Amino acid sequence: MSGATVTIEGLRLLIAGVLEIGPDEVADQAHFTDELDIDSLLMLEISTRVDNAYDVPENTVLASGAGTLAELYTALTSHLPTGPLAHPLIRPRPLSDPAVRLFLFHHAGGSHLLYRGWAQHFPDDWDICLLEAPGRGQLQALPLIDDCDQLVDYFHTAIGPLLDRPFGFFGHSMGALLAYQLSRRLHHEGGPLPDWMGVSAYGNPRDAGDGDARPHLMSDGELRRWLRDVGGSTPQLVDDESVWSTFAPVFRNDFKLLDTWTSPRRPEALPIPLSVFGGSGDELASEESLLSWQTATTHFCGLHRYDGDHFYLMSHQQQLAAAVTAAMRSATA
């Protein structure tokens, strides 16, 4: 068995991935044929992905005769064990009534494990929330999301119920873009805003797409060489053939998300205190690009640089956590 439990949200993501549409377009009662235009070939693809994700007997989906997502979920759960909804939030020490919630967004090709061990460096009354994108970690059975807006939608739904107290966002590399875009979404919708946002190892998204590199279009060899040259991954991951074969699709997916995201032409400066962090030897995020974040906020809190490359934060957990704590406390004072 794969170990993955059947959930309606997991099935929704899987079907949306096959159809290349947003998960919100796959309504529970939307008829596969009449409303979602799922023909026999698409249904076969869905069936194959369900087989692989949940280790069900071959043709279980086709044999169920399900015509909607709700019917498919009922058919599968009548034969398989169900469990808690696979959730993109990992909370190392969940608190029912925390003083602050801090949401941490990971980098391209990564997972919540980037922040493993961070919780111990923050105040005891803070709820540290590690976000995990689909297709990795405990969400490995779910299809990857290669569109920034769709991934923001996914995270927005996940964290919405937890924005009932002071909270902050911190994102590293791709995570910085996601934190920024989710903050823009909350601002546009009039929802609660982060009291503070930290962005790391990523230039102002206004300038995204100015470089020549388009990693998601590179050949396998070119992508591996590029990652080695710019320090975009650990050598063990890029050099080990068996490890690389597992992570290559995740890297390519996440780089497509970054490469195809389009910056708004005249983005409004967000009314959110914003701090920037980076490594002094990072070839992917120069000091100039990091400082360009000043135009994205009405309250720029400065640039903090540390010795190291793109993954400088691995060697500066305690220092970085102290800087984040100080910035968050200043913003909420």
C-alpha positions in Angstrom: 0.0 0.0 0.0 1.2 3.5 -0.7 0.1 4.7 2.8 -1.9 7.6 1.3 -5.4 8.0 2.6 -8.3 8.9 0.2 -9.5 12.4 0.8 -11.9 14.5 -1.4 -9.4 17.3 -1.5 -6.6 15.0 -2.7 -8.9 13.7 -5.4 -9.8 17.2 -6.4 -6.2 18.2 -6.8 -5.5 15.0 -8.8 -8.4 15.6 -11.2 -7.5 19.2 -11.6 -3.9 18.2 -12.4 -5.1 15.9 -15.2 -7.4 18.6 -16.6 -4.8 21.4 -16.1 -7.4 23.6 -14.4 -7.7 25.1 -11.0 -8.8 22.9 -8.1 -11.7 25.2 -7.4 -13.1 24.4 -10.8 -13.6 20.7 -9.8 -16.8 21.1 -7.8 -18.0 18.2 -5.8 -21.2 17.8 -7.9 -19.8 18.9 -11.3 -20.5 16.1 -13.7 -17.4 14.6 -15.3 -18.8 14.4 -18.9 -21.3 17.3 -19.1 -19.5 20.0 -17.0 -15.8 19.0 -16.9 -15.6 17.6 -20.5 -13.8 14.4 -19.3 -13.8 11.9 -22.2 -12.7 8.3 -22.0 -9.0 9.0 -22.5 -9.0 11.6 -19.7 -10.9 9.2 -17.4 -8.4 6.5 -18.1 -5.6 8.9 -17.1 -7.5 9.8 -13.9 -8.0 6.2 -13.2 -4.3 5.5 -13.6 -3.3 8.3 -11.3 -5.8 7.2 -8.6 -4.4 3.7 -8.9 -0.9 5.0 -8.4 -1.7 7.5 -5.7 -3.8 5.2 -3.5 -2.7 1.7 -4.6 -6.2 0.6 -5.5 -6.9 -2.4 -7.7 -6.6 -1.6 -11.4 -9.7 -0.1 -13.0 -11.4 0.6 -9.7 -12.3 4.1 -10.8 -13.7 3.0 -14.2 -15.6 0.2 -12.6 -17.2 2.5 -10.0 -19.2 4.3 -12.7 -18.7 7.6 -10.7 -19.9 10.6 -12.6 -18.9 13.3 -10.1 -16.1 13.9 -7.6 -18.4 13.3 -4.7 -19.5 9.9 -6.2 -15.9 9.0 -6.9 -14.9 9.8 -3.3 -17.8 7.7 -2.0 -16.9 4.8 -4.2 -13.3 4.7 -3.2 -13.9 5.3 0.5 -16.4 2.4 0.7 -13.5 0.1 -0.2 -10.5 1.7 1.3 -9.6 3.1 4.8 -9.8 6.8 5.2 -7.9 9.1 7.5 -7.3 12.7 8.3 -7.1 15.1 5.3 -3.5 15.3 4.1 -2.7 18.9 5.1 -0.1 21.3 3.8 0.6 22.6 7.3 3.1 20.9 9.6 3.1 22.3 13.1 6.0 20.9 15.2 4.4 22.1 18.4 0.8 23.1 17.8 -0.7 25.5 20.2 -4.4 26.1 20.7 -4.0 29.7 21.8 -0.6 31.0 20.6 0.5 34.7 20.9 1.8 34.6 17.3 1.7 32.3 14.3 4.6 32.3 11.9 4.1 30.6 8.5 7.3 29.4 6.7 7.3 28.9 2.9 10.0 26.6 1.4 12.2 26.9 -1.7 11.9 25.5 -5.2 12.5 21.7 -5.3 12.2 21.6 -1.5 9.8 20.8 1.3 9.0 21.8 4.8 12.2 20.0 5.9 14.1 23.2 5.0 12.8 24.5 8.4 13.4 21.3 10.4 14.5 22.2 13.9 13.6 25.9 13.6 10.7 25.8 16.1 13.1 25.4 19.1 14.6 28.8 18.3 11.4 30.8 18.6 9.4 31.9 21.7 7.5 29.1 23.4 4.1 30.8 22.8 4.6 31.0 19.0 2.9 28.5 16.7 5.4 27.7 14.0 3.6 26.6 10.8 5.6 24.9 8.0 3.9 25.0 4.7 4.3 22.0 2.2 3.4 22.2 -1.4 1.7 19.2 -3.0 3.8 16.5 -4.6 6.4 16.1 -1.8 6.6 15.0 1.8 3.3 13.9 3.3 1.6 15.3 0.2 3.6 13.1 -2.2 0.5 11.4 -3.5 -1.0 14.7 -4.7 -0.1 16.2 -8.1 2.5 19.0 -8.3 1.2 22.5 -8.9 3.2 24.5 -11.4 1.1 27.7 -11.4 1.8 30.4 -8.8 -1.8 31.6 -8.4 -3.1 28.0 -8.0 -0.5 27.2 -5.3 -1.4 30.5 -3.5 -5.1 29.4 -3.7 -4.2 26.1 -2.1 -2.2 27.7 0.7 -4.8 30.4 1.3 -7.5 27.8 1.9 -5.2 25.9 4.2 -4.2 28.8 6.5 -7.4 30.8 6.4 -8.8 29.5 9.7 -5.5 30.2 11.5 -5.4 34.0 10.7 -7.2 34.9 13.9 -4.3 36.4 15.8 -1.0 38.2 14.9 0.8 36.3 12.2 3.8 36.7 10.0 5.1 35.2 6.8 8.7 34.1 6.0 9.6 32.7 2.6 12.9 31.5 1.2 13.6 31.7 -2.6 10.4 30.5 -4.3 8.8 30.7 -0.8 9.4 34.5 -0.9 7.3 34.8 -4.0 4.5 32.7 -2.5 4.5 34.7 0.7 4.4 38.0 -1.3 1.6 36.8 -3.6 -0.5 35.4 -0.7 0.0 38.8 1.1 -1.2 40.6 -2.1 -4.2 38.2 -2.2 -5.2 38.9 1.4 -4.8 42.7 0.8 -6.9 42.6 -2.3 -9.7 40.6 -0.6 -9.7 42.8 2.5 -8.7 39.9 4.7 -6.3 40.0 7.7 -2.8 40.9 6.7 0.5 39.6 8.0 1.8 41.8 10.8 5.3 41.3 9.2 6.8 39.5 6.2 10.3 38.3 5.7 11.7 37.4 2.2 14.9 35.5 1.7 17.2 34.9 -1.2 14.8 36.2 -3.8 14.7 39.6 -5.5 11.6 41.8 -5.8 9.1 39.9 -7.9 8.5 43.1 -9.9 11.8 42.3 -11.5 11.1 38.6 -12.0 11.8 37.3 -15.5 14.5 39.8 -16.3 17.2 37.1 -16.3 18.1 34.9 -19.2 17.9 31.6 -17.3 14.7 29.5 -17.8 15.5 26.4 -15.8 12.3 24.6 -16.5 13.1 24.5 -20.2 16.7 23.2 -19.8 17.7 19.7 -20.6 18.3 17.4 -17.7 22.1 17.9 -18.0 21.8 21.6 -18.4 19.6 21.9 -15.4 21.9 19.9 -13.2 24.9 22.0 -14.3 23.0 25.2 -13.7 22.0 24.1 -10.2 25.7 23.2 -9.4 27.0 26.5 -10.8 24.6 28.8 -8.9 24.4 26.8 -5.7 20.7 26.1 -6.2 20.9 22.7 -4.6 23.1 20.5 -2.5 25.8 18.5 -4.5 24.5 15.2 -3.0 21.0 15.8 -4.6 22.3 16.8 -8.0 25.1 14.3 -8.3 23.4 11.1 -7.1 21.5 9.6 -10.0 18.9 7.8 -7.9 18.2 10.8 -5.8 18.1 13.2 -8.8 15.6 11.0 -10.6 13.2 11.4 -7.7 13.6 15.2 -7.3 14.1 16.3 -10.9 10.3 16.5 -11.6 9.8 18.6 -8.5 12.6 21.0 -9.5 11.3 21.3 -13.0 7.7 21.9 -11.8 8.8 24.6 -9.3 11.0 26.4 -11.8 8.1 26.4 -14.2 6.0 28.1 -11.5 8.8 30.8 -11.1 9.5 31.2 -14.8 5.9 31.6 -16.0 4.7 33.9 -13.2 3.9 37.3 -14.5 4.5 40.3 -12.3 1.7 42.9 -12.1 2.6 46.0 -14.1 2.1 48.5 -11.3 2.0 46.6 -8.1 0.7 48.5 -5.1 3.1 48.8 -2.2 1.8 46.6 0.6 1.1 48.1 4.0 3.1 45.4 5.7 6.5 45.8 7.4 9.0 43.8 5.3 12.5 42.6 6.1 14.9 41.1 3.5 17.5 38.3 4.1 20.2 36.9 2.0 23.6 35.3 1.7 26.6 37.4 0.8 27.7 34.8 -1.8 24.4 34.1 -3.3 24.6 34.1 -7.1 20.9 34.0 -7.5 20.0 37.0 -5.4 22.4 40.0 -5.5 22.4 42.8 -3.0 20.8 45.1 -5.5 17.9 42.7 -6.3 17.3 42.2 -2.6 17.2 45.9 -1.9 14.7 46.4 -4.7 12.1 45.0 -2.3 11.9 48.5 -0.9 9.3 49.4 -3.5 7.1 46.5 -2.5 6.2 47.8 0.9 5.3 51.0 2.8 7.5 50.0 5.7 10.9 48.6 4.7 12.7 47.1 7.7 16.1 46.6 6.1 18.4 44.0 4.6 20.1 41.4 6.7 23.0 39.5 5.0 24.8 36.5 6.3 27.9 34.6 5.2 27.0 31.9 2.7 25.3 31.1 -0.6 21.7 30.6 -1.7 21.2 28.3 1.3 23.0 30.5 3.8 20.1 30.0 6.3 21.2 26.3 6.9 24.2 27.7 8.8 22.5 30.5 10.6 19.2 29.1 12.0 19.6 30.6 15.5 20.7 34.0 14.2 18.0 34.2 11.6 15.3 33.1 14.1 16.5 35.8 16.5 16.2 38.4 13.7 12.8 37.2 12.7 11.6 37.2 16.3 12.8 40.8 16.8 11.2 42.0 13.6 7.9 40.4 14.4 7.9 41.7 17.9 8.7 45.2 16.7 5.8 45.0 14.1 3.3 43.9 16.7 4.4 46.2 19.6 
